[in-house]
Amino acid sequence: MMDNNCIFCKIANGEIPSTTVYEDDMFRVILDLSPATKGHALILPKQHMANIYEMDETTAQKVFVLASHIATAMKKALNCDGINIVQNNGEAAGQTVFHFHMHIIPRYINDGQNINWIPGTSEPEEREKIAQTIKAALN
């Protein structure tokens, strides 16, 4: 299913031109128009889903296999020093286009990017309570 108002649906399905590095029946991988680093790519499913919460298990499995494949090719082709795989869900997490997409970002020593977080603290009791809450939601 495609959303006619979604720019990533249009790109993934070839209606809007892109610099494509990989394509199959489920995905298109394109170079980002505003790259964090040289080679920054996006994995776009051809089927519309706003985020990971709407993703079926088969697509989820295939997107991570594809991410590994693309990252390995980037390492070989671009001789990068590392790779960030970033996937945001919801505005609070930094998602700006509400079509699931995964960033594959080659990293280079001293590339000026800072894709990190500030480590917090937690107590064992708090972690246990959170773990139990999540476990209950899995059922």
Summary of the structure (lengths in Angstrom):
residues: 139
radius of gyration: 17.0
end to end distance: 28.1
largest distance: 51.9
contacts: 334
relative contact order: 0.17
helix: 35%
strand: 18%
